[in-house]
């Protein structure tokens, strides 16, 4: 079994000491997702092979249930 991650990758670098900047970035991400969905959502969803430190038990139960149906 080769483990990896399916993740949403959308981020902005911010000054964490600036709460207005942090909120602006959050709002921008929300807007970006709204503009992407449903047409190009695959552009921000990435599948990465990354077995470092991952174990089969890390797979969420709801995904393992789907595997049992095969």
Rosetta blueprint (number, residue, H / E / L):
1 X L
2 X L
3 X L
4 X E
5 X E
6 X E
7 X E
8 X E
9 X L
10 X L
11 X L
12 X L
13 X L
14 X L
15 X L
16 X L
17 X L
18 X L
19 X H
20 X H
21 X H
22 X H
23 X H
24 X H
25 X H
26 X H
27 X H
28 X H
29 X H
30 X H
31 X H
32 X H
33 X H
34 X H
35 X H
36 X H
37 X L
38 X L
39 X L
40 X L
41 X H
42 X H
43 X H
44 X L
45 X E
46 X E
47 X E
48 X E
49 X E
50 X L
51 X L
52 X L
53 X L
54 X L
55 X L
56 X H
57 X H
58 X H
59 X L
60 X L
61 X H
62 X H
63 X H
64 X H
65 X H
66 X H
67 X H
68 X H
69 X L
70 X L
